[in-house]
Amino acid sequence: MLSVLFGAALLVAMQFLGDAVVRLMGVPLPGPLLGMVFMLPVLMLLRRVPEGLGTICRYLLGNMPLLFVPLIAGVMTQFGVLGLEWIPFLLSCIVGTAITIVVTALVFRWMMQRTTGKKS
C-alpha cells in the first residue's frame, strides 16, 4: 500500500514540477507533459519502474476511458467554434493521428530490434 502511495506521489510531484517550470519559464508545453519528460531520466537511471509506480500506472491506464469524459464534454460545449473552424480541426485530427501511428510504429520497431537483437 505504501509503495502505491509513493508511486502516486511521484506522478503528482512530476506534474507539479512540470507545471512550475512551464509557469516560471514560459515553456510552450503542457506542464504534465514536461513532468513526464522529467520522469524519463529518473526511470532510465533506475533501469526499472518502481513497483508502486507500475501499480498506479496500470490502474490509471485501465481506467483511461474515464479520463477522457471531461475532455469530450469540453469539446461538446465548443460546437459553435468548431462549426466555424471545422476544416483546421479536422486536418489537425487527421495529421495528428497519422503522426502518432508512424511514431508508434517506429518506436515499436526500435524496441523490438533492441530486445531481440534482430533487424526486420
C-alpha positions as CSV (number, residue, x, y, z in Angstrom):
1,M,0.0,0.0,0.0
2,L,2.8,2.4,0.9
3,S,4.5,1.8,-2.4
4,V,1.4,2.6,-4.3
5,L,1.1,5.9,-2.4
6,F,4.8,6.6,-3.3
7,G,4.0,5.9,-7.0
8,A,1.0,8.3,-7.0
9,A,3.1,10.9,-5.1
10,L,5.8,10.6,-7.7
11,L,3.4,11.1,-10.5
12,V,1.8,14.2,-8.8
13,A,5.3,15.6,-7.9
14,M,6.4,15.3,-11.5
15,Q,3.3,17.0,-12.7
16,F,3.7,19.9,-10.3
17,L,7.4,20.2,-11.3
18,G,6.4,20.4,-14.9
19,D,3.7,23.0,-14.2
20,A,6.2,25.0,-12.1
21,V,8.7,25.1,-14.9
22,V,6.1,26.0,-17.5
23,R,4.8,28.9,-15.4
24,L,8.2,30.2,-14.3
25,M,10.0,29.8,-17.6
26,G,7.1,30.2,-20.1
27,V,7.9,26.9,-21.8
28,P,5.2,26.3,-24.5
29,L,4.3,22.8,-23.4
30,P,1.7,21.4,-21.0
31,G,3.0,21.0,-17.5
32,P,2.1,17.3,-17.1
33,L,3.9,16.5,-20.4
34,L,7.0,18.3,-19.2
35,G,6.7,16.4,-15.9
36,M,6.7,13.1,-17.7
37,V,9.8,14.2,-19.7
38,F,11.5,14.9,-16.3
39,M,10.5,11.4,-15.1
40,L,12.2,9.7,-18.1
41,P,15.8,10.2,-16.9
42,V,14.8,9.2,-13.4
43,L,13.4,5.9,-14.7
44,M,16.4,5.5,-17.0
45,L,18.8,5.8,-14.0
46,L,16.8,3.3,-12.0
47,R,16.7,1.0,-15.0
48,R,13.3,-0.2,-13.8
49,V,9.8,1.0,-12.9
50,P,9.3,1.1,-9.1
51,E,6.6,-1.4,-8.0
52,G,4.2,1.3,-6.7
53,L,4.6,3.5,-9.8
54,G,3.9,0.5,-12.0
55,T,0.8,-0.4,-10.0
56,I,-0.7,3.1,-10.1
57,C,0.1,3.5,-13.8
58,R,-1.6,0.1,-14.6
59,Y,-4.7,1.3,-12.7
60,L,-4.8,4.7,-14.5
61,L,-4.3,3.0,-17.9
62,G,-7.1,0.5,-17.1
63,N,-9.4,3.4,-16.4
64,M,-8.2,5.7,-19.2
65,P,-11.6,6.0,-21.0
66,L,-13.0,7.7,-17.8
67,L,-10.2,10.3,-18.1
68,F,-11.5,11.4,-21.5
69,V,-15.0,12.2,-20.4
70,P,-14.2,15.8,-19.2
71,L,-12.3,16.4,-22.5
72,I,-15.2,15.2,-24.6
73,A,-17.7,17.3,-22.6
74,G,-15.5,20.3,-23.1
75,V,-15.3,19.8,-26.9
76,M,-19.1,19.4,-27.0
77,T,-19.5,22.8,-25.4
78,Q,-17.5,24.4,-28.2
79,F,-19.6,23.2,-31.2
80,G,-20.1,26.9,-32.3
81,V,-16.3,27.4,-32.6
82,L,-15.9,24.0,-34.3
83,G,-18.6,24.9,-36.8
84,L,-16.6,27.9,-37.8
85,E,-13.2,26.2,-37.8
86,W,-14.0,22.7,-38.7
87,I,-11.5,22.3,-41.6
88,P,-8.4,23.1,-39.5
89,F,-9.8,21.0,-36.6
90,L,-10.4,18.0,-39.0
91,L,-7.0,18.4,-40.6
92,S,-5.2,18.6,-37.2
93,C,-7.0,15.4,-36.1
94,I,-6.0,13.5,-39.2
95,V,-2.4,14.8,-39.3
96,G,-2.0,14.2,-35.5
97,T,-3.4,10.7,-35.8
98,A,-1.1,9.9,-38.7
99,I,2.0,11.2,-36.9
100,T,1.0,9.2,-33.8
101,I,0.7,6.0,-35.8
102,V,4.0,6.5,-37.6
103,V,5.9,7.4,-34.4
104,T,4.3,4.4,-32.5
105,A,5.3,2.0,-35.3
106,L,8.9,3.4,-35.4
107,V,9.3,3.1,-31.6
108,F,7.8,-0.4,-31.6
109,R,10.2,-1.5,-34.3
110,W,13.1,0.1,-32.5
111,M,12.2,-1.6,-29.2
112,M,11.7,-5.0,-31.0
113,Q,15.2,-4.7,-32.5
114,R,16.6,-3.7,-29.2
115,T,15.1,-6.6,-27.3
116,T,15.6,-9.3,-29.8
117,G,18.8,-8.0,-31.4
118,K,17.4,-8.7,-34.9
119,K,16.5,-6.3,-37.7
120,S,13.3,-6.8,-39.6
